Amino acid sequence: MHRLLFASTSKSVLAAAFFALLVLAPDLTAQGQGRCENGRVARIAIEGQPVFGDSAGAMLSKLYAVANWLHIETRERVIRQELLFRTGDCFDPLRMSESERLLREFVFLQSASVEGRQRRDGDWDVAVVTHDDWSLRLEPQFQFGGGFDVTGIGLAERNLWGTGRGIELQYVDRPGRDEVGAAYFDPRFLGTRWDLLLSGARTEPGWLLRGTIAYPFLGLVGRRAAFQDALYGEQWFRYVVGDAESLSALILPYRQWALQLGGAVRLLAAPRGEATKLGTYGLTVSYERLTYGDSFCEDGSEVNGCSLSGGEADTLTSPALRERESLRLNLVVGVRGLEFVQRVGLSTLRGKEDIALGMAADLILGLAARAFGSRDRHVLAALDLYGGSRVRGDWFSLVRANVEARRDYKARRWQDVFAAFQWTNYWRLSRRHSVLLTAEGGGGWRATIPFQLTLGAPWGLAGFAAHRYPGGARVVVRLEDRYLLATVGRLFDLGTALFVDAGRMWASEGMWANETLYGVNSGIRGSVGASVRLAMPAGARMTYRLDVAAPIDGRTDLGDVVISFRIERVLRLERDPIDRQLVRSRDFALGSAATNFK
């Protein structure tokens, strides 16, 4: 039965925080103006280019013309509203470059440029040119190898009627679990700068619902941010049992309620070099409740098919897994000194992207105490680090690492320790040729919530099915040689990649509290493969990728080949999650705050 805790003590705390959020809201648009030492913005001209540009005289011109006619171009007011300056404002080069970068973050824009020309009287004419991307996308998902693992299909319109709003429908078929879902995104909720994201899915165990309304920091010039994030989920956590070619799993149903709201401010420090120095200070209130159901076995698509003793199944309901209910106050402190450089065809085929150079660090400290009305009493600590540099020429080295842990008052020890890192190197050797080297890893220790990693793709080695080699800590190194084969008119870019990867899974006894949960020590494993990469239309920043890979093993035969399809998006290592498989076990409030306060 739902406790009265959240309806009494917590209710007053959340109400007070929400009232503060509303009080701050009217002032959030005041991003500040400096003295007009460089003149003012006298005129803003906006030019929107269709997906296939001016098709007159080109091959397949009729096809381009029909495609442009079918596509609804982004409305001018959508672009104008996203600019960080208005006519009459002081001319600020940082606001110009940040406006350009924020426009490029929209998935429905292929590129954007903001350029100013100074008049004789000292004022400026600003030209904003955007190039639409194809916004209607079909996104299939599948993998073959060691049996059929995941299949599904998604249909998304990223720029509904040219307004910037997005809607997505998705169907996913997993063994024993069908999922049908939809999502809606509005970057200008009720005509404001607030973002609205609503999503819902009907899963085998029940419903998964989430709603977020957020006022984000406006690039590097934004000074305030606020958000509210709510989640309700009835889901299954699938523990892979042992290591076999066919999937055998133990299913743990769980139910989660979560709510967080908060705000943050940024202070601009004196500039040193070209990077913009910022300090972030924020406060959030979070509530989370987590309960478990009865576990059951699953073998392939057959429920109750795996052969486990009652004692083995009961490990999931042992004291190692704990139900939660906590109300927590979280302090967020961050520093960042970042600048962004634009490159073409780095992580994409020919798309324009922004690479973050410099450093960023965010610290979150949370306190769940009896004085707040929290049932669980603990201290939460989390640290998130990022660093990016240009080694030489077009060689970029980017690194991201984070760690979190909670100190439980009752257990008197640190528990639920999760850590991850990713080191990415891009060498752009020529306009068509680039090399990618990555090293990444993650793990969990003393977990009191559902947790498990696997070494197979898409999180690990491409030559192994997703369920292979379950465990508690994983490291993967990957070397990939990419080449742009051709650009066919304005229709698509076609490229290839050759890759080799190696990794290891650890499941040492005592490594984490749930050591009985079927982890294996994989030893060093490797795979080799090739990929076909496709971007439609030409210059798009979203890449469809088909991988064919096989384990590096003298006994490998045709049946061991893994064929997988996935979608690559522009790399944003400074803000994207490092390990999406590890995210499902991380604290809800940390992921929510990290997303909305970056």
N, C-alpha and C positions, 0 to 999 in steps of 0.2 A: 504494500500500500504506500502511496506517495506520502512522504513525510510532510508534516506541517512546517518544517524548517524553512523551506523556500517561500512559504506563504506568509511567514511572520517576520523574523529577523532579517532574512535575506531580502524580503520584499522592500523593506524600507531603505536598505542600502542601495539596491538597484534603482529604486525610484529616485533617490537623491542623485545618483550618478546620471540617470537619464535626463533629469531636469537640468543638470549642469551641461549636458550635451546639447540640449535645446537652446540654452542660454548662449552657448558658444557659437551656434550655427550661423546666426545673422552676421557675425563678424569674420567668418571663415573666408569670405571673398576678399577681404582687405589684405592683399599681399604686399602692400607697401609701394611707395614711389620715391625715387631719388630726385635730386636737383637736376634740372635739364641742362647740364653742361654740354651735352652732345646734341642738343636740339630735340625737337618733338616729332612724333609720328604724325605726319600731315595727311597721309592717304594710305589705305590698305586695299589692294586689288587682289582678288581671289580668282584663280583659274583652276578649274577641275578638268582633268583629262580622262577620257573613257578608258575601259580596260585595254582595248586594242588601238588606242590613239587614232590618228587620222589614217584611215585605211585606203584613201584614194590612191589609185595607181599601184597598189601593192598586190602581190600574188594572194589569191584567196580573199580579195577585197570584199567580195559579196558575203563570204562567210564571216569576216570580221564585222561588217556592217550589221549583219543579222544578230551577231552576238552582242554588239554594243546596244542594239535596239532592245534586246531581251533584258539587258542589265540596266537596272535603275541607278543612275549616278548619284553619288553622295551630294546632298543638298549643300548649298553654299553656307547657309546659316549654321549647319553642323560644324563646318570647318572654322567659321568665324568665332563661334562660341568657345572653341577649344584654345584659341590664341591667348597668350598670357599678357597681351597688351591691347589697347584700344586706340582709336584716333584721338590725338590730343595728349597721350601719355608721353613721358620722357622716353627717348630712344635708349634702349638698354640691350647691348649685344647678347648678354646672357639670356634675357627673356626671348630674344629672337631664336637663338640656338635651341633653347629648351622647348619652345613652341614647336619647332621643327621635329625634335626628337619625340615629343609626346604624340604628335600626329602620326609619326611612323610606327608607334606602338599599336595603333589600331590595326586589327587583322584585316580589315576591308580596304586598307590603303597599301598599295605596292611601294610607293615612295612619296616623299613630301620635301619641299624646299621652301625656306623663308629667307628672302634676300632684301636688303635695303639699299636704296640709292639716295645719296644726299643731294639736296637742292643747293642752289647758290645762297639761299637765305639761311642755310644751316639745318633746316628741317628735312624730314626723310619721307620718301615714298617706299612703301614696303610691298613686295610682290610675293604672294603665297601661291605655290603651284603644287597640286596634289595629283596623283595618278592612281586611279581606282584599281583594286584587285578584284578577281572574280569572287563574289561573296557567297554564292550557292555552292556548297561542298558536299560531296559524298565521301564518307570516311569508313571504308571497310576495315575489319580487323580479323586476322586469322593467323594460325600457326600450325604447321604439320611437322611432326618429328617426335618419335617416341609415343605416337598416338595423337589423336586430334585434341588440342588443348583449349584454345579459346577461339570463338568466332562471334562475329557481331557486325552491325552496320549502323552508321550514324548519318543523319542528314541535317545539315546546318545551313541557315541563312544568316550571315554575319552582318548584314547591312540592310535590314528590313525597310523597304521603300525609301532607301537612301537616307535614313534617319540616324544610322549608327547603332540602332537596336539590333539585338541578335536573338535568334530562337534556334533551338537544337532538339532533335528527336533522336533517340538511341535505343537500339535493341542489342542485348548481349546474351549469348547462350553459353553458359558454363555447365560443367557436369553437375547435375542436380540443382541447378539454379538458373532460372531465366529472369532477365531484368529488362524492364521497359521503362524508359525515363524521358523527361523533357526538362529543358532549362530555358530561362529568359533573362536577357541582360539589357539594361538601359543605362547608358553612360550619362544621361541627362534627365534624371528622375524629376518629373513635374517641372521641367524647364530649368532646374538648378544644376550645380556641378556635383551633386550627389550621384553615386553609382548604385544601381539596384540590381541584385542578382538573386533569382529565385530558381530552385531546382527541385525536382521530385522524381522518384523512381519507385516502381512497384517491383519488389524483389520476392524471391521464394519465401523468405521468412516474414515479410511484411513491407513496411514503407520506410523510405529514406528521404527525408525532407530537409531542405536548408534554405535559409533566407538571409541575405546580407545587404545592408544599406551602409554606404561608406562615403565619406568625403576625403579623398586621398590628398597627400602632399602633391602640390602641383609642380612636379619636376624638382629641380634644385632651387627654385625660387619660392616654393610654397612654404608657408610658415606654420600652418595648422592643419591638423587632420583629426577625424573622428569616425567612429564606426559602431555598428551593432551587428552581431553575428549570432544566429540561432540555428540549432541542429537537433533533429529528432531522427533516430535511426534504429531499425530492426534489421540486424544483419547476421551473417554467419562468418566466423573466423575459421578458415580451413588450415588445419595442421597437416602437413604432408607426413605420412608415416613411412619411415625408412627411405631407401632409394631404390626405385624400380622403374622400368621403362613405362609401365602403366601407372596412372595416378591412384594411390590409395590414401585416404585422408580421414582424419577425425574432425568432425564438425562441431563447433561450439557456438550455439546461438547466443547473441548478446543484444542488449537494448541500451541505447545511450540518449540522454538528454543533455544539452549543453547550450549555454548562453554566455555571451561576453559583450560588453560595451565599454568604450573608453575614448579618450582623446589624447592628443600629443601636440607639442609645439616644437618648433625648430628655431635655433638661434644661429645667425650668420657670423662666423668668425672672420678675422682679418685674413684676406687671401695671401697664400704663399705659393708662388708659381702659378700654374694655370688651373689647378684643381680648386673647386669650390668647397670651402670648409664649413661644415654644419654640425651642430650639436642637437640631439633629439632628447626630449624629456616627456614621458607620457605616463598615464595611469589608467589601468583598466580594472574592472570587476568581472570575475568569471564564476560561473556555476556549472558543475558537471555532476551527473549521476550515471553510474554504470552498473548494470545487473546482468546476470548470466542465466541461461536456461540449461536444460539437460543435453549433454553431448551425445552424438551418435556417429556411427561409422559410415563411410562411403568408399566404394571401390569402383573407379571409373564412373559410370552413370548409375550404378546400382547402389541404392541406399542400404545400410546395414550389411554391407558385403565384405568389409575387411575383418580379418580374424584377430581380434584383440580380446584379451581377457578383461573381466570386469574391473580388476585392479588397475590395469593400464588405462582404461577409460576414465576411472575415477581420479586419475592424477589431475585432470582438468578442473575438478571441483575441490582440489586440495587447498590448504591454506596458502599455497604459492600464488594462486590467483585470488585477488581480493575485489569484492564489490566496492564501489566508491560513491561517496556523496560529499561534495565539498563546495564551500563558498570562499573565494580567494581574492585578495587584493594584490595586484601585480604592478610593480614599478618597472618602467622601460627607460633605459638610458642608452643612447647611441651617439657615436661620432662617425663622421664620414668626410673624406676628402676625395671627391671624384670629378673626373672630367670624361667626356664621351667623344670618341673618334669614330667617324663613319667609314665603313669599308663595304666593298661589293664582293659577294661570292666567298665569304670566309666559312661560315657554317652552312650557308645555303649554296645553291648553284650559281645564281647571278643576282640574288636579292640584296637590297641595301639593308645594312644593319648597323647598330651602334654598339661599340665595345667600351665597357666601363674600365677606365684606368684609374689607379689610385688605391685607396683602402677604405674599408668600412668595418665597424664593430658595433654590435648591439648586445646589451646585457639586460636580462629580465630576471627580476627577483620577485617571487610570489610568496605570500603568507596566508595560509589557511589556519585560523585559530578559533578556539571555542568562543572567544569574545565576539566574533563575527557571526556566530550561529552555525559554524561548520561542524559537520559530524566527523570528518577526517581532519586531523591536524598534521600539517607538514609545512616544510619550507621548500620551495621550488627555485632552482637556479639554472639558467640557460645562457650560453654564450654563442654568438654567431659571428664569424669572421670572414672577410673577403679581401682579396688582394689581386690586382690586375696590373700588368706592365707590358710594355712593348720592348722586347729584348733587343731586336734590331730589325730594320726594314718592316716587313709584314709578318714577323714572328711575334705572336702574342701569347703570353703565359698568364693563365688565370687560375686562382686557387680559392676554394671555399671550404670552410669547416664549421661544424657546430656540435655542441654537446649539451645535454640536459640531464638533470638528476633531481630527485626529491628526497629530502631528509624527513623520514617518518618519525614523529615524536614517540609513538608507541614502540616501534621496532628499534629505535635508537641507532639507525644506520641509514646510509644512502641506498636508495632503491630506484628501480626504473631508470637506470643509467643507459642512455642511448647516445651514440656518437656517429658522425659520418663526415667524410671529406671527399673532395673531388679536385683533381689537378688536371687542367686542360691546356694543351698547347696546340696552336694553329700556326702552320707555316704556309703562307701563300707564295708558292714558288714562281708562278706565272699567272696570267689571266685565266688559264684553264686548269692549272695543276696546283693542288694543295695537299698537305699532309697533316693528319690529326694524331696526336698522342695523348691518351688520357690514362690516369690512374685514379681509382676511386675505391672506397671501402666504407663499411659501416658495421655496427654491431650493437648488441644489447646485453646488459648484465643485470642480474637480480631483478628480473622482470616480474611484477605482480599483476600484470595485465597481459592479454594475448599478444604473443610475439613469436615470429619465426621468419627467417630469411631463406631464400633458395639461390642456387648458383646459376640456374638456367636463364635463358633470355626471357623477357627483354631487359631484366635488371642486371644480368651478368653475362655469361658466355653465350654467344650467338649459336654455337653448335650443339646446344643442349636444350631440351624442352624445359618449359618454365618451372616445372615441379621438381627438377633433378637437384640432388644434393641439398637437402634442407639442413639448417644449422643456425648458429647464433652470431657468427661474425664472418664477414666476407671481404675479400680484396680482389680486384680485377684490374688488369692492365691491358690496354688495347692500342694497336698501331694500325692506322688506316691511310691508304693512298687513294686520293680522289682525283677524278679527271672529268672535265666537262667535254663531252663528245661533240655535241652540236646544239645549235639553237635553230629550230624549225620555224622560220617566219616569226610571227608573234604568237604562235600556238603554244609551244612548250620548249623547255630546256631539258636536255637528256644528258645524263652523266653516269659514270660507273665508279665503283670503289672496290679495292682489294684490301682485305683486312686479316689480321691475326690477333687473337686475344688469349690471355692466360689468367687463371685465377685460382683461388683456394677458398674452401669453406672450413671453418673450425667449429667443433662442437665438443670442446674439452670438458670433461667432467668438472663440475663446480664453476664453469665459466659464467653461467647465469642461473637464477633460481629454478628455472624450469628445465633443468638438464635432462629430465626424463622424457621430454617431448620430441623424441624421435630424431634428434640431430645426428649428423654423421660428419666424420673427418674425411674430406674428399681427397686430400693430397693435392698436388698441383695438377690442374687440368688445363687443356688448351683446345682451341678450335681455329679453323681457317675457313675463309669464305669469300664470296664476291657479292656485289650488290648492283642493282640497277636503280638509279635515282631519277625522278621525274618531277618537274615543276610546271604547273599549268595555271595561267598562261606564262609565256616567257618572262622571266624576271620576278616571278612570284616568290614569296619568302616562305611558303609552306611547301615541303618536299615529300612526295610519295616515295617510299623506299621498299624494294623487294630484296630480301636477303636469302642467300642459299649458303648454308654452312654445314660443316661436318667436324666431329671431334678429331683431334690429332691422336690417333691410336692405330697401331698396326692391325687391329682386328676390325677396323671400321669397314662397314659395307654400305650398300645403297640404302638400306633401311634406316641407317643412322643419320642420314641427311635431314637437316631441319630447314624448312622453308617458312619464312615469316614475312608478314607485311606490316609496316608501321608508318606513322607520319612523323616527320621531323619538323620542328618549328625553330624559329630563330633562338639561338642560345642567349639566355639572360641569367648567367650564372650568379650574378650579384643578388638576385631576388628569387629565382625559382627553387623549389625543393631539390635537395641533393639526391636523395634516395626515395623514390615514390613507394617502394615496398616497405621501407622503414616508417614512412609517414603514418601508416595506419595504426602504429603503436605509440606515436608521439602524443604529447599532451595537446589537447584541442586548443587551449588558449594560446599556446606558443605559436602554432601554425597560423592561427587567425590574426594574432597581433603582428607577426612577421609579414604577412601578406598586406595588411592595411597600413602599416607604419613604415614601409620601405620607401 
